[in-house]
């Protein structure tokens, strides 16, 4: 039996409100992240230009989950949300700059969104002792650094996207099995 307190006990201690709709929205974002990484891990190695659909699904899921994230410290939530919104804004701005800077701005924006996703994974790891959360934090950080340093490697990215997909799939499976409000 786990020594970690149930979600309801943790929320009572922190005074946070968390209803069924809130949980559904948060988990919907997680499912979108899984779908996005699935598309990305399949289409990127095939060099299909449609792999960007995976990135967009993943980022939409990160934004949705970030908005409905329940964090023990409100500052943590705002840092995560700030990272996600700054990343999305940087990507949009990347379409309006000179071509030589556009790619780097878009990659940096994706990196900030991934930093927000890593923060949410860390929240899950810390709050519920999910090993996948710790591993996702490291995997997402590695992927961001690898691509920001200009060392884009088709093989490493393909393996990394697949690893992130498998870790997210496992984490989301656990999150969907959690009880919310005394019901599954």
Legacy VTK file of the C-alpha trace (Angstrom):
# vtk DataFile Version 3.0
C-alpha trace
ASCII
DATASET POLYDATA
POINTS 184 float
0.000 0.000 0.000
1.287 3.444 -0.899
2.229 5.872 1.867
1.282 8.842 -0.322
-1.888 10.625 0.787
-4.883 10.466 -1.555
-5.583 13.447 -3.802
-8.532 14.508 -1.672
-6.367 14.519 1.474
-3.697 16.585 -0.264
-6.268 19.109 -1.484
-7.819 19.472 1.973
-4.373 20.289 3.380
-3.669 22.924 0.743
-7.192 24.356 0.577
-7.401 23.975 -3.214
-10.679 23.380 -5.050
-10.732 20.524 -7.524
-13.992 19.303 -9.024
-14.860 16.708 -11.631
-14.934 19.260 -14.476
-11.539 20.547 -13.433
-10.141 17.013 -13.406
-11.726 16.225 -16.770
-10.197 19.319 -18.392
-6.755 18.590 -16.907
-6.855 14.975 -18.045
-8.143 15.949 -21.501
-5.007 18.070 -21.853
-2.891 15.077 -20.864
-4.611 12.913 -23.481
-3.951 15.592 -26.126
-0.288 15.546 -25.133
-0.161 11.782 -25.619
-1.875 12.025 -29.007
0.506 14.786 -30.068
3.603 12.847 -29.085
2.196 9.747 -30.800
1.773 11.666 -34.072
5.192 13.248 -33.638
6.962 9.959 -32.886
5.454 8.332 -35.995
5.617 11.148 -38.556
8.955 12.741 -37.593
11.083 9.671 -38.420
9.207 9.375 -41.732
10.198 12.995 -42.473
6.584 13.902 -43.123
5.873 17.636 -43.059
2.705 16.832 -41.099
4.669 16.030 -37.930
3.953 19.639 -36.928
0.369 18.522 -36.251
1.824 16.449 -33.428
3.601 19.492 -32.039
0.390 21.524 -32.173
-1.638 18.785 -30.440
1.031 18.425 -27.775
1.162 22.179 -27.170
-2.635 22.481 -27.021
-2.650 19.699 -24.430
0.116 21.348 -22.416
-1.780 24.658 -22.410
-5.064 23.016 -21.374
-3.433 20.972 -18.613
-1.417 23.981 -17.473
-4.538 26.095 -17.072
-6.214 23.420 -14.934
-3.084 22.350 -13.052
-3.462 22.009 -9.299
-0.141 22.883 -7.695
0.727 23.117 -4.018
2.292 26.529 -4.503
0.475 29.006 -6.698
3.824 30.468 -7.776
4.700 27.097 -9.316
1.540 27.124 -11.402
2.168 30.680 -12.605
5.755 29.876 -13.568
4.528 26.883 -15.576
1.722 28.873 -17.232
4.112 31.754 -17.920
6.565 29.413 -19.600
3.838 27.903 -21.775
2.359 31.253 -22.823
5.800 32.781 -23.449
6.692 29.756 -25.573
3.546 30.054 -27.658
4.074 33.816 -28.084
7.690 33.260 -29.132
6.595 30.748 -31.765
4.016 33.158 -33.155
6.600 35.942 -33.184
8.975 33.596 -35.028
6.715 33.790 -38.059
7.118 37.580 -38.183
10.912 37.975 -38.015
13.693 37.657 -40.523
14.118 34.167 -41.865
17.545 33.707 -40.296
16.084 34.091 -36.776
12.694 32.448 -37.303
13.808 28.838 -36.842
15.652 29.535 -33.618
12.735 31.527 -32.202
10.277 28.742 -33.020
12.563 26.077 -31.500
13.054 28.257 -28.394
9.269 28.677 -28.131
8.755 24.931 -28.347
11.449 24.606 -25.687
9.579 26.929 -23.321
6.358 24.956 -23.826
8.303 21.757 -23.105
9.726 23.397 -19.969
6.150 24.013 -18.840
5.291 20.388 -19.617
8.345 19.280 -17.636
7.124 21.388 -14.716
3.746 19.669 -14.820
5.455 16.278 -14.967
7.507 17.297 -11.949
4.327 18.285 -10.133
2.933 14.799 -10.794
6.208 13.207 -9.719
6.403 15.184 -6.496
2.711 15.028 -5.606
1.978 11.416 -6.497
5.442 9.823 -6.604
5.065 8.880 -10.267
8.455 7.813 -11.605
7.317 8.713 -15.101
7.101 12.342 -14.008
10.745 12.402 -12.942
11.820 10.685 -16.158
9.705 13.036 -18.280
11.343 16.044 -16.655
14.756 14.744 -17.662
13.696 13.558 -21.134
11.978 16.839 -22.034
14.929 18.878 -20.776
17.335 16.726 -22.801
15.242 17.104 -25.957
15.045 20.873 -25.518
18.789 21.257 -24.938
19.654 18.956 -27.821
17.596 20.996 -30.270
18.436 24.443 -28.882
22.143 23.779 -29.226
21.585 23.342 -32.939
22.411 19.667 -32.863
19.201 18.430 -34.451
19.723 14.765 -35.117
16.987 12.766 -36.856
17.796 9.536 -35.004
18.134 11.083 -31.525
14.964 13.140 -31.961
13.036 10.088 -33.172
14.174 8.047 -30.176
13.504 10.968 -27.820
9.993 11.578 -29.154
9.206 7.874 -28.800
10.539 7.845 -25.234
8.476 10.915 -24.315
5.403 9.261 -25.866
5.862 6.057 -23.848
6.458 7.941 -20.597
3.453 10.191 -21.167
1.299 7.195 -22.070
2.225 5.479 -18.810
1.689 8.647 -16.753
-1.684 9.374 -18.356
-2.757 5.773 -17.784
-2.095 6.233 -14.078
-3.830 9.627 -14.003
-6.942 8.243 -15.706
-7.152 5.450 -13.106
-7.060 7.893 -10.193
-10.298 8.518 -8.387
-11.798 11.975 -8.541
-14.345 13.013 -5.987
-14.624 9.451 -4.698
-15.523 8.055 -8.144
-13.511 6.603 -10.994
LINES 1 185
184 0 1 2 3 4 5 6 7 8 9 10 11 12 13 14 15 16 17 18 19 20 21 22 23 24 25 26 27 28 29 30 31 32 33 34 35 36 37 38 39 40 41 42 43 44 45 46 47 48 49 50 51 52 53 54 55 56 57 58 59 60 61 62 63 64 65 66 67 68 69 70 71 72 73 74 75 76 77 78 79 80 81 82 83 84 85 86 87 88 89 90 91 92 93 94 95 96 97 98 99 100 101 102 103 104 105 106 107 108 109 110 111 112 113 114 115 116 117 118 119 120 121 122 123 124 125 126 127 128 129 130 131 132 133 134 135 136 137 138 139 140 141 142 143 144 145 146 147 148 149 150 151 152 153 154 155 156 157 158 159 160 161 162 163 164 165 166 167 168 169 170 171 172 173 174 175 176 177 178 179 180 181 182 183
